[in-house]
Structure formats: C-alpha cells, structure tokens
C-alpha cells in the first residue's frame, strides 16, 4: 500500500523498540522511496514511524536506528554533491553478516569493502570483528560488523 505517492504505509507507527537511541544519524536522501527499498528490503531495517508529508522516515534494526529525510534545504550547510556523506561511515553491529551479504548479493549490490577480520584495541583489551562496507545509493558508507570471539 502506498501513501503520499511514494512512501510505503507503515503498518504501525510507533517509537523505536527499546526507546530512542541517544545518537541517531539523520541522512539526507535524494529519493526516499528508492532508499527505503535499499534499507528495508535489502538491509532488513523496518519502519518505526514516518511523516510522509515531510518526506521523513525513522528506521530501526536490532537496536540500530537511522532517520532518512528527502533533501529540502533545512539542514544543508552547502550544495549537495554525490557521494553524500564524504568522510563518514556508520558502523552497525549485527549478530551475523551472512544474511546481509546474501541479501546484497541477491540484489546485485556491490560491496565497497569485502568482509575481513579487524582487531581494535580498547584500552588493554582487544575487540575482534568481522566487517564489510557497502555504499548507500546516495554515497554514505555503511560498515556492518559482527563480533568475533576473543583470542
């Protein structure tokens, strides 16, 4: 079912499960309906709520939250040029990378960086992650990571 021409109607408008995260990025997008297809059908996010009259949607997936809003000039500090979001990547923790990798392959979506194991020092400890990067249709980099057992 469509509402306001392009946005799918959410079956339930509600605050995000578990409440609002303390930091939620809002990404300016150029085509909201197409971006919803990428975020929901491919990446597995769901719509918590939306304001179709404003070209806005709030998405969530396993505690990760992101807002998408059609470019309208309100928050733009300068002219937009692709790729949007240069210099930033959004890290999204997931239980397993494999379902995402399968969905991206099925959608014929290229990876920006193939899965690899990374180790990051956190104080005197080390975190081991398996992670990959994919570029959002507007150019934002999304880094999905899966925790690995500590060595």
Secondary structure by P-SEA (a helix, b strand, c coil): ccccccccccccccccccccccbbbbbbbccaaaaaaaaccccccccccccccccbbbbbcccbbbbbbccccccccccccccccccbbbbbbcccaaaaaaaaaaacccccccbbbbbbbcccbbbbbbbbbbbcccbbbbbbbbbcccc
